Amino acid sequence: MTDAGEGGKSTVVCVTGASGYIASWLVKLLLHRGYTVKATVRNFKDPKKTEHLVSLEGAKERLHLFEANLLEEGSFDSIINDCHGVFHTASPCFFESNDPQTQLIDPALKGTINVLTSCAKSHHSIKRVILTSSMAAMLFSGTPRTPQTIVDETWFSDPQICKDNQLWYILSKTLAEEAAWKFVKEKGIDMVVINPAMVIGPLLQSTLNFSCTPILNLINNSETYPNASFGWVHVNDVVNAHVRAFEIPSANGRYCLTEIVFHYSEIVNILFGLYPKLKLPNKCENDEPFAPTFMVSKERARSLGVEFVPFEISLKETVESLIEKKFVTLEFYD
C-alpha cells in the first residue's frame, strides 16, 4: 500500500456511491491526503448528489466524477481501469421495502460482484479493495446478545435468520459480504472489509441519510422512542478506518467499528443532559422489556489506529448538523 501523504498524487482510487454519507467524507479525506479520486454517482445531473463533492478542497484538481449503475455489468470497467485501489461503499440503505429483492438485495449483491469483476479485470493495477459492509452482516447469527456478550470479527449473520424475520436490509449486507469473500478468494484479490455500526456525526451532503434519521426522529417531537439497542460510531472514525485499511500493508480481514452500544432510552437521557429544555420522548414505544445491549470488540479497529470519538460528541455534532442543514428546528420547553 502507499501513503498518499507522501507523494500520493500518483495514487488513483475509485470510490463508488460517492454521494452517500460515508463516501462523501471518504472522498474529502482522500483528497486531503493527496489521492486522485474517481468517484461514481448514480445521476451526474442531480446537484444534490454532486455539489458538496465538487466544492471540496482539491476537487478541482484531483476529483473526477462518473456515472455508473450497480446493476449494469461492465459499468465500472473503464472507471476502475488503472486504479490502485477501490473503495466500494455503494449499497442501498433503508429498512422498509415493498420489493426487497429489487430495491435492496440485487443492488447490494449484484452491485458488489459487478464492482469486484471490474477490479479483477484491472488486477494489474489494483493493490487492494476496501468494502464497506455493516455490523448488520455480523449481529444476526442466532447467538443471543446480552450485556456480557462481546461481538467480534468472527461473527457472521445467518441469511436464513434474516429471511425468516424479513430483515431485508440486513440480508442484503450479509449476502453481499458473503459473496464478496467468495469472489476475492477465487480471483486472488486483496480485500479488507469495514463493518460499521450506525454511523452518525456531521452531514456533508444536503440530503438526510439513513443512520442519522433515528437521531432526527428523537429530537423532532416524537412522543416515544424505539425499543431497540444499536451500536454507534462517528463518521470520521469510519472513513479513517477505510483509508488506513488501504494504506497499512498488514491490514486484512474484517474490522468492527462500534464506539458504544446504547438503548434508545440511554440516548434520550444523554440528549436531555445536552439540551435540558429540549422536548424529547419520555416513554418507550411498547411495554416489553428493553432490547438488551451488548459489547463490540475494538481490538482490531484500534490496530488500524482508530481512536473512537466519544458518543456524546458524535451525538452533539449530529444534532447541530441536522439544525444547520435545516432538517429540524428544535422545540424547547419554556
N, C-alpha and C positions, 0 to 999 in steps of 0.2 A: 504494500500500500504506500501511498505517497502523502506527505504532509503538505497540503496546499498552501499552508502558511509559509512554506519555503519553496518558492518557485511554482506554486500551484496553478499558475495561469495556463500551464501546458496541460493541466488535468481537466478533462472534459467528462462531465457526468450528466446523466439523464434523470429527471425527477418526473414521475408520472402523476397525474392528478394534481398538478401544481397549484391549482386554485383552492385546494382544500385547506383546512385549518392547520394540520401538522405540516403539510407540504409547503404552505406559504412561508412559515417560519423556517423551514428547512432550506428553501431557496435563498432566503435572506442570509442565513448563516453561511451557506456555501459560497455565496457571492462575497460576503465579508472575508472569508478565508482564501479568496483568490481563485476559486474554481470558475471555469466556464460551464454554464448550466444550460442544457437543452431541456426545456420544460414543456410538458404536454398538458393540454386542456381539451375539454370536450367541444367547446364552442369559442372559437377565436374571436368572434364578433361581439360577444357578450362582455361589456365593460366591467360588470361585476366580477367576472372571472379573471380579468387581466389587469385592471387599473392599478391595484395595490402591488402587483408584481413589477410592472414596468416602471413604477416610481421608486423602486428600491435602489439603494446606493450600489453602484456597479452594474445595474441592469442594462444601461445603455451600451456599455462596452462588452459585457460577458453573458447576458441573458438572451436566449433565443427561444421564442415561443413556437409551438407546433400544435396542430390539431391531430388528435388520434382517438380512435374508437376501440375500447377494450374488446368488443365482440367481433372486430374485423381482423381476420387473420392477415398478418403481414403489415398491419397498420403502424407498427413500431419499428419495422426493419430499418428504414433509412435514417430514422431519428437515432436509434441506438448504435448504428454502424459507426465504428471508430471511437465510441465512448470508452472510458476507462472504468467507469462504474455506473450502476443503475440503482436508483432508489425507487422501489415500486410501492407507492402509497395509495394509488388509485383503487378505490373499492367503495361501493355504496354503504352508507352508514345510517341506518334507521331501524327501529324495532317493528313498527306496524307495516304490514304489506298485504294487499289483496291478491297479489300474484308473486309470491316469494321466489319462485323459480326464475321468472323473467327479470324481476326488479332487483333481487339480491344475489341469488346463487349463481346464475350464469355470469353476470359481470365479475363477481369475485373469483369464481373458479376458472372459467374460460379466459377471463382477462389476465389472470396471473400466468396461466400457461402460454397465452399469446405473447406476453412480455418476455417470459423466460425463453420461449422459442426464438424470439429475436435476439436475445442475449447469446443463445447457443450458436446462432449464425455469425455472431461477432466475437467468437471465442478468442480470436487473435488479439483483440484489444481489451476485452472485459477482464478486469482483475477481480472484481467482487460485486455481488448483488446484495443489496440490503432490502429485505422485505418487511413492510410494516404489517404485522399481524395484530393480535389483540390478546389481552388476558381472557377474552371470551373463548379463545381456542384452547384454554387450559382448564378453566374452572368447572366445566360440566362433565367430569369424569365418572360421576356416580359415587365418588368418595364424599362422605358427609363433611361439611365445613363447620367448625366450631371455633370459638376464640383461641383455642390452643393449636388449631391446625396451621401448619406452615406450607403454603403453596410454593413450589419452586419449578424450575425449568423442565422437570421430568413429567409434569402433569400435562395430559392431553385430553381435550374434551371428546366425548363419545358421540359420534354422529347420530347413532340410534336414539340416544337420550334426547338429543336436540330435536330430532324428528318427532319422537313420541310426545314431547312437550311443546311442539310447534315454536321452537326457538329459532326462527329462520335466520336472523342476523348472525346469531352465534354459530349456526350450522354453516353459513356462508364462509365465515372466517376459518372455521375448523376444516372444512373441505379444501379451501384454498391453500391453507398452510400444509395440510397433509399431502396434497397433490404436488405442491412446490418441492417439498423434501424428496419425494419420489423422483421427480423430474431432474433435479440438480444432481442427484446421486447417479442417475443413468447417464447424464450428459457431462459429468465431471465439472460442474460449475461450482465455484466457491460462493456460498450464500450464508449470510447471517440474518437472523430473524429477530425483530424487536417486538415485544409483546407488552404494549402499554395498557394500563387501566383507563378509567375515564380521564380524559385529558382536559385540563382547564388552564386558565390564565388569560392574558390579553388576546384580543382578536385582531389579526391583521386585515382580514377580508371584511367586506361590507355586509356579508350575509351571515345569518345565525347558523352555527354548526351544531351538530347533534349533541356532543358531550358537554357543551356549555348551557344547553337548553334546560336541564334539570335545575341548575342554579337560578336561571332566569325565572323558572316556574315558582321557586320558593319565595322570591322577592317581589313577585308580580301579583299580589293579592290572592294567592292561593289560600284556601281555608284549611287544607290538610296537607300533610307530607306523605310521601310513599313509604310503605313498609318494606324497605329494601336496604341492603348494605352493599356498597361498592368500594373498590379501590380507586384512589385519585392520584393524579400526578401532574406536575406543571409542564406545560408545553415546551418550555426551554430545556427541561431535563430530557424530554423525549427526542428533540432534534439534536441535542448534544450527543445523546447515545447513538443516534443514527450516524452522525459524522465520525465519531470515534470508532464505531464498529467498522467503518470503511477504512479509516486511516491506520488503526492498530493491527499490525500483521497477525498477532496471535488471537484476535477476536474470532469466535467461532460459535456455532450452535444458536441457541435462543437466549434472550435476555428479558426477564420480567422487569417491568418498570411500574412500581407502585410505591408512592411515598407513605400512604397510610390507608387503612380501610375504615370507613365510618358508616354507621347507620344514618339515615336522613335526620333522625331526631337529634343526633350529635351536631350535624351541620347547622341545623336551626339554632341550636344553643350557641354555636360559635358566631353565627350571623348576629344573634341578639347581643353578644358581647362586643362585636364590632360596631353595630348600629343599634344602640339601646332603645331608640324610639321608632324603629322600623316596624311596619305592620308585617308580621310573619305568621305562618300557620301554627296553631297551638295544639293540634291533635293529629293523630295518625289516621290514614285513610281507612283502616279497619281495626278491629279489636283483637286480632290474632297476636300471638307472641311475636316480638320483634325478630326480623330476619337476623341470624347470627352474623357477627363479624368474624374475621379470620386474619391471619397474618400472611405476608408475602415476603419471600426471601429477597434480600437486597445485595447479597454477596457478589453475584456475577455482575450486576449493574455497577456496583462500586469498583469492580475490576476494570471497567471502562473509564473510570474517573468521574462517574456521575455522583454529584453531591446534591441530594434531593432538596428542593425548595420546600420549606415547611408549609403544611396545608393552609394554615391561616393566611399566609402571604398569598398563596395561589388563589384562595377564595376571594380575598380583598381585591386583588388585581382583576379577577374575573368580573366582579360586581362593578368596579369602576370602569372597566372597558365596556360592559353592557350599557352603562349610563352614557358614556362618551359616544358610543355608536347609536344612541337613541333607541335602543331596544326596549328600554323601560324608563319610566320616571318614578322614582321611589316615593312611596307614600309613608309619611311618618305620623305617629300619634302626637297630639299636642302635649 
